[in-house]
Amino acid sequence: MENQDKPLVWLDGEVKTPPFTQTARIETGVLLRQLQQGETLSMPHSRPMPSIGVHCHELRIRDEDQNWRIIYRIDRDAIVIVDVFSKKTQETPQNAIDRCKKRLSKYDKDRQE
């Protein structure tokens, strides 16, 4: 039986030009495709984000003059894109962490109903 790619489920945010450059969009697409195919990404492309939740990670995209972050969760049946934002400091902003937790909580609740 052939493996099927996991779908991407976007809770918020998008990867478009502008503000992403074409190069950053292509890199993002390649990395998301790898995730869909079941590959495990690690640094420098991705790192775990246990502060947000189990199976949550931060995809790291370096663009010309910005650092983009895509928060995602690996579910059994999908790759859930939780947030997309430009990261300006070393630490992930607390409001981004809180926003991601809230979105995931709502997503999980809606799926149970």
Secondary structure as a PSIPRED ss2 file (coil, helix, strand):
# PSIPRED VFORMAT (PSIPRED V4.0)

   1 M C   1.000  0.000  0.000
   2 E C   1.000  0.000  0.000
   3 N C   1.000  0.000  0.000
   4 Q C   1.000  0.000  0.000
   5 D C   1.000  0.000  0.000
   6 K C   1.000  0.000  0.000
   7 P C   1.000  0.000  0.000
   8 L E   0.000  0.000  1.000
   9 V E   0.000  0.000  1.000
  10 W E   0.000  0.000  1.000
  11 L C   1.000  0.000  0.000
  12 D C   1.000  0.000  0.000
  13 G C   1.000  0.000  0.000
  14 E C   1.000  0.000  0.000
  15 V C   1.000  0.000  0.000
  16 K C   1.000  0.000  0.000
  17 T C   1.000  0.000  0.000
  18 P C   1.000  0.000  0.000
  19 P C   1.000  0.000  0.000
  20 F C   1.000  0.000  0.000
  21 T C   1.000  0.000  0.000
  22 Q H   0.000  1.000  0.000
  23 T H   0.000  1.000  0.000
  24 A H   0.000  1.000  0.000
  25 R H   0.000  1.000  0.000
  26 I H   0.000  1.000  0.000
  27 E H   0.000  1.000  0.000
  28 T H   0.000  1.000  0.000
  29 G H   0.000  1.000  0.000
  30 V H   0.000  1.000  0.000
  31 L H   0.000  1.000  0.000
  32 L H   0.000  1.000  0.000
  33 R H   0.000  1.000  0.000
  34 Q H   0.000  1.000  0.000
  35 L H   0.000  1.000  0.000
  36 Q H   0.000  1.000  0.000
  37 Q C   1.000  0.000  0.000
  38 G C   1.000  0.000  0.000
  39 E C   1.000  0.000  0.000
  40 T C   1.000  0.000  0.000
  41 L C   1.000  0.000  0.000
  42 S C   1.000  0.000  0.000
  43 M C   1.000  0.000  0.000
  44 P C   1.000  0.000  0.000
  45 H C   1.000  0.000  0.000
  46 S E   0.000  0.000  1.000
  47 R E   0.000  0.000  1.000
  48 P E   0.000  0.000  1.000
  49 M C   1.000  0.000  0.000
  50 P C   1.000  0.000  0.000
  51 S C   1.000  0.000  0.000
  52 I C   1.000  0.000  0.000
  53 G C   1.000  0.000  0.000
  54 V C   1.000  0.000  0.000
  55 H C   1.000  0.000  0.000
  56 C E   0.000  0.000  1.000
  57 H E   0.000  0.000  1.000
  58 E E   0.000  0.000  1.000
  59 L E   0.000  0.000  1.000
  60 R E   0.000  0.000  1.000
  61 I E   0.000  0.000  1.000
  62 R E   0.000  0.000  1.000
  63 D C   1.000  0.000  0.000
  64 E C   1.000  0.000  0.000
  65 D C   1.000  0.000  0.000
  66 Q C   1.000  0.000  0.000
  67 N E   0.000  0.000  1.000
  68 W E   0.000  0.000  1.000
  69 R E   0.000  0.000  1.000
  70 I E   0.000  0.000  1.000
  71 I E   0.000  0.000  1.000
  72 Y E   0.000  0.000  1.000
  73 R E   0.000  0.000  1.000
  74 I E   0.000  0.000  1.000
  75 D C   1.000  0.000  0.000
  76 R C   1.000  0.000  0.000
  77 D C   1.000  0.000  0.000
  78 A C   1.000  0.000  0.000
  79 I E   0.000  0.000  1.000
  80 V E   0.000  0.000  1.000
  81 I E   0.000  0.000  1.000
  82 V E   0.000  0.000  1.000
  83 D E   0.000  0.000  1.000
  84 V E   0.000  0.000  1.000
  85 F E   0.000  0.000  1.000
  86 S E   0.000  0.000  1.000
  87 K E   0.000  0.000  1.000
  88 K C   1.000  0.000  0.000
  89 T C   1.000  0.000  0.000
  90 Q C   1.000  0.000  0.000
  91 E C   1.000  0.000  0.000
  92 T C   1.000  0.000  0.000
  93 P C   1.000  0.000  0.000
  94 Q H   0.000  1.000  0.000
  95 N H   0.000  1.000  0.000
  96 A H   0.000  1.000  0.000
  97 I H   0.000  1.000  0.000
  98 D H   0.000  1.000  0.000
  99 R H   0.000  1.000  0.000
 100 C H   0.000  1.000  0.000
 101 K H   0.000  1.000  0.000
 102 K H   0.000  1.000  0.000
 103 R H   0.000  1.000  0.000
 104 L H   0.000  1.000  0.000
 105 S H   0.000  1.000  0.000
 106 K H   0.000  1.000  0.000
 107 Y H   0.000  1.000  0.000
 108 D H   0.000  1.000  0.000
 109 K H   0.000  1.000  0.000
 110 D H   0.000  1.000  0.000
 111 R H   0.000  1.000  0.000
 112 Q H   0.000  1.000  0.000
 113 E C   1.000  0.000  0.000
